[in-house]
Amino acid sequence: MRLLLVVSVIATATCASPADPLPAIEFTIVPLAGIGGSDKLAPIAGRVAGARAGQRIVLFTKSNMWWVQPLTVEPFTDIAANGSWKNTIHLGTEYAALLVNADYRPPSTVDVLPQVGGSVIAITTVKGSGNFVEPSPKTLSFSGYEWEVRSIPSDRGGHNMYDAANAWTDADGALHLRLANKEGTWISAEVALTRTLGYGTYMFAVRDTAHLDPAAALGLLTWDDQGADQNHRELDIEISQWGDPSIFNAQYVVQPYYVPANVVRFSAPSGLFTHSFRWEPGRASFRTFRGAGSLVPERVISQHDFTSGVPTPGNERVRINLYYFRYSPTPPQSNVEVVIERFQYFP
């Protein structure tokens, strides 16, 4: 179905003379709104007025965050001589079209769209068409807390798909997370606490992960969707070899990870371990010790205190995820399952 939809346009005239019209973008085909996913594509089209030679369109779909379209490796849409443009796009709740100069390099994902200025000439956004109602997330009960189970894509470890069926609790109350190959696509798992906890001690009792596939990653972390100014308030305990079986299989991180002092790697041997961190003003103290229960100094196998770059509380929630690290040179060799026996929090 074709429709003509003109939406608000933010534009800059820095590249135009006072007599030139401001560049403007409009949509002529708007996809239905829907849950994002790599297997759901739809046509999208529009027109540009005032575009200059060499300028192109960059499209984004919003599915929890903004994803460049149609692919990370193909982020540009050409503009025809008559000003029209068209492409296919993955479904989401909103769509965005940016008019950009030839030197613009779009990000793969962003929480907030770029602002007009520099190489971004104009921006137009539109809600997806139809009467889409986003379904309520599945929840489960684990260790006395309620958790949301992820079913929408994420860019953690690369573009990963998630399925609510890959997270469940057993008769003993333990949490199971599964990374599984479904019809040639690796599907990950994640649960997120439905409430914030703030400063305090976070403890995760995890069954043996010493032989986790090198391409898989287990994350025990805090994350604030809106907290970009504090690196999303992300404190991580990560069990992974990031595709390289020759390196240690675990690390503590205070984001951003690219600051060398913010990452401490260690080896987690076989057995049941409790990974923990104590978060307090100006300090994050990480500990890993054998067994489940209270911390006993004699059982500690790794520890580190961070005193720089530690965030303050906001809207962060605890997340536990198991995903495919897509930058690994080889994919997982078989399905992966991890069991979290217990989560504990102490103020």
SULKA-V547310 format. One record per backbone hydrogen bond with DSSP energy under -1.0 kcal/mol. CO is the residue of the C=O (numbers start at 1). NH is the residue of the N-H. If there is no record, write none. Layout:
# SULKA-V547310
CO_NH + CO_NH
This chain:
# SULKA-V547310
5_27 + 10_123 + 13_16 + 17_20 + 24_49 + 26_47 + 27_5 + 28_3 + 29_45 + 31_129 + 37_40 + 40_91 + 42_89 + 44_87 + 45_28 + 45_29 + 46_85 + 47_26 + 49_24 + 52_55 + 56_100 + 57_77 + 58_98 + 59_69 + 60_96 + 61_67 + 62_93 + 63_65 + 65_63 + 66_110 + 67_61 + 77_57 + 80_83 + 83_48 + 84_80 + 85_46 + 87_44 + 89_42 + 92_34 + 93_128 + 94_62 + 95_126 + 96_60 + 97_124 + 98_58 + 99_121 + 99_122 + 100_56 + 101_104 + 108_68 + 110_66 + 117_120 + 119_101 + 120_117 + 121_12 + 122_99 + 123_10 + 124_97 + 126_95 + 129_33 + 138_149 + 140_147 + 142_145 + 145_142 + 146_194 + 147_140 + 148_192 + 154_160 + 155_158 + 157_326 + 160_154 + 161_188 + 163_166 + 164_167 + 166_178 + 168_176 + 170_173 + 174_170 + 175_340 + 176_168 + 177_338 + 179_336 + 180_187 + 182_185 + 185_182 + 187_180 + 188_163 + 189_322 + 190_150 + 191_320 + 192_148 + 200_279 + 201_346 + 202_277 + 203_344 + 204_275 + 205_341 + 205_342 + 206_273 + 209_212 + 213_216 + 214_243 + 215_325 + 217_323 + 218_239 + 219_321 + 220_237 + 221_319 + 223_317 + 224_227 + 227_230 + 227_232 + 228_231 + 230_233 + 231_234 + 232_224 + 234_255 + 235_222 + 236_253 + 237_220 + 238_251 + 239_218 + 241_244 + 244_247 + 250_266 + 251_238 + 252_264 + 253_236 + 256_259 + 259_262 + 260_263 + 262_254 + 264_252 + 266_250 + 272_291 + 273_206 + 274_289 + 275_204 + 276_287 + 277_202 + 278_285 + 279_200 + 280_283 + 283_280 + 284_306 + 285_278 + 286_304 + 287_276 + 288_301 + 288_302 + 289_274 + 296_299 + 297_300 + 299_290 + 302_288 + 304_286 + 306_284 + 317_223 + 318_193 + 319_221 + 320_191 + 321_219 + 322_189 + 323_217 + 324_326 + 325_328 + 336_179 + 338_177 + 339_207 + 340_175 + 342_205 + 344_203 + 346_201
